[in-house]
Amino acid sequence: MTISRTTDTTSTLHLKVPNNLSSSPNLSPLSSPKLSPLSTEQIPEPFGLQTPLTPTFHFSFSPQQPPIVTISLEIFAKICEHLTPLDIINLSKVCKQYRDYLCSKTSAASQAIWRKARTQFLIYPRLPPPQGMDEERYIKITNFDKRCEFCGTNEPGSTRLYWEFQTRSCDPCLLERTVIHEEILMANRIPTNVLDTIPCVWIRGGAFPVPVHRYYWTEEVESTIESWDLQPESELIKWLSRRVIHHKAFMSEVSRHYAEDQKQWSDSYILQRKNKGVSAPL
Ligand SMILES: [Zn+2]
């Protein structure tokens, strides 16, 4: 069985119905083990209206197999429009078919489902995802999964979201995967003006060996050096100009996300004080 990742409304998705649906009094699967496909008139709201496709439902019940239902992707997407992000996360864990459809990073329809849930049910984030990040990851990394993406630690306060690297990490894992500005310059493998087009974070104190320094994602430094080395001499200026423009736009986006994080924290702080009956500080 294949699942289309386009918005083609003629496509269908074969979905496993959650077990509790099989006990629905409207469907009565146990008392009617040989159900025929429903006619359009028989299809209950909201499934029977709003589409000229006349979707068919095929129920198959047996003690060994879960019931299967076939509905169009369009109808499935319509149902998902009413679900919260957490509902969709849980739905994506029900079966492979759900996961393949909902977690497709390249499907406009799937991305629209997550976007709708985010804007409808979450206060933050309000900004669109940063370039290169899909909606599902954006929602999870900002709201539902505070673990370090590398070691999985979930100690309160032990991880931080680094928008420059689009990752959530603890300090030790970040140190393993980054290199400081001075080390890169000492290696003398890349000019300073090229290094300045690579995102970095300024880290002050904490568990880091150097109090204040710029940390670069090692993989990104290496890929930039590789790209630099591959450029013909005649193309270097153009290549660098493009990187400067891209870097400026990227860091501007990073700043907007940090500003929104700050706003979210501030809103949360004020709300906590209100709940405790304390006036927010001026
Ligand atoms: Zn870690």
Boltz pocket constraint, residues with backbone or C-beta under 6 A from the ligand:
constraints:
  - pocket:
      binder: B
      contacts: [[A, 148], [A, 149], [A, 150], [A, 151], [A, 152], [A, 153], [A, 169], [A, 170], [A, 171], [A, 172], [A, 173], [A, 174]]
      max_distance: 6.0
